[in-house]
Amino acid sequence: MIRLYDTEPSGSCHKVRLLLSLLGLDHELVPVDFHGGEHRTPAFRKINPFGEIPVLVDGAITLRDSQSILVYLARRYGDESWLPLQPEAMARVMQWLSVAGNEIQNGPNPARRAVVFGRKFDLAAAQKASHRLLTVMDAHLRDRDWLAADHPTIADIACYPYLAVVPEGSVDLTPYPNVRAWIDQIESLPNAVPMPRQPAPTPD
Ligand SMILES: N[C@@H](CCC(=O)N[C@@H](CS)C(=O)NCC(=O)O)C(=O)O
């Protein structure tokens, strides 16, 4: 049985939940007490020395990092469409996996963590980075339906969760119609599970 160390509000964990569901793979979610700091304990660092979730365990294989887990699941259990092998096609997917690990992790993610979870990030800088990213993505999606191919790939899965909840970081998605259509399209895939939305924070 595949096990995923997980916490519900995490977009990084959701990438993995989404692909597991799209591929119809039986799995067990192992909830990690994120607010209690379970991911930083010595016991957890034995499965991920970086002290981060998600972590996927499949038999004897333990993997950290959501992008690497998507690569593994796509190659091990998916057909070739999720991660094409032809050099250029694969590189086009990897370009967006890097965006998921960099521009999205440094824009939409901290903006949301600042607004929803009260974490100390530079909100204005994260919002500015989010708009820069969304401008590029909206232009990229103007004449295509999916990020890296003419069909969904793990590039779309990796980029989806934090963009679906970008308004939670007080980043308006209205000016980006192509990104909004792309989000709807991912959520309409057979067996897709939407990224859980958080309630708006209550004012003090
Ligand atoms: N590169 C990692 C990043 C994962 C990540 O940042 N996970 C967050 C939860 S969403 C985490 O565990 N952060 C540790 C912390 O804030 O202490 C991935 O893509 O899986």
PDBQT file of the ligand as one rigid body, heavy atoms in Angstrom, charges set to zero:
ROOT
HETATM    1  N1  LIG A 301      10.320  21.060  -2.071  1.00  0.00    +0.000 N 
HETATM    2  C1  LIG A 301       9.348  20.500  -1.172  1.00  0.00    +0.000 C 
HETATM    3  C2  LIG A 301       8.762  21.586  -0.318  1.00  0.00    +0.000 C 
HETATM    4  C3  LIG A 301       7.721  21.028   0.607  1.00  0.00    +0.000 C 
HETATM    5  C4  LIG A 301       7.314  22.023   1.651  1.00  0.00    +0.000 C 
HETATM    6  O1  LIG A 301       7.713  23.209   1.664  1.00  0.00    +0.000 OA
HETATM    7  N2  LIG A 301       6.499  21.518   2.549  1.00  0.00    +0.000 N 
HETATM    8  C5  LIG A 301       6.042  22.330   3.644  1.00  0.00    +0.000 C 
HETATM    9  C6  LIG A 301       4.566  22.036   3.896  1.00  0.00    +0.000 C 
HETATM   10  S1  LIG A 301       3.599  22.649   2.552  1.00  0.00    +0.000 SA
HETATM   11  C7  LIG A 301       6.844  21.963   4.854  1.00  0.00    +0.000 C 
HETATM   12  O2  LIG A 301       6.893  20.813   5.217  1.00  0.00    +0.000 OA
HETATM   13  N3  LIG A 301       7.492  22.962   5.475  1.00  0.00    +0.000 N 
HETATM   14  C8  LIG A 301       8.260  22.758   6.655  1.00  0.00    +0.000 C 
HETATM   15  C9  LIG A 301       8.110  23.860   7.652  1.00  0.00    +0.000 C 
HETATM   16  O3  LIG A 301       7.446  24.882   7.340  1.00  0.00    +0.000 OA
HETATM   17  O4  LIG A 301       8.625  23.686   8.741  1.00  0.00    +0.000 OA
HETATM   18  C10 LIG A 301       8.231  19.809  -1.964  1.00  0.00    +0.000 C 
HETATM   19  O5  LIG A 301       7.913  20.257  -3.061  1.00  0.00    +0.000 OA
HETATM   20  O6  LIG A 301       7.702  18.816  -1.475  1.00  0.00    +0.000 OA
ENDROOT
TORSDOF 0
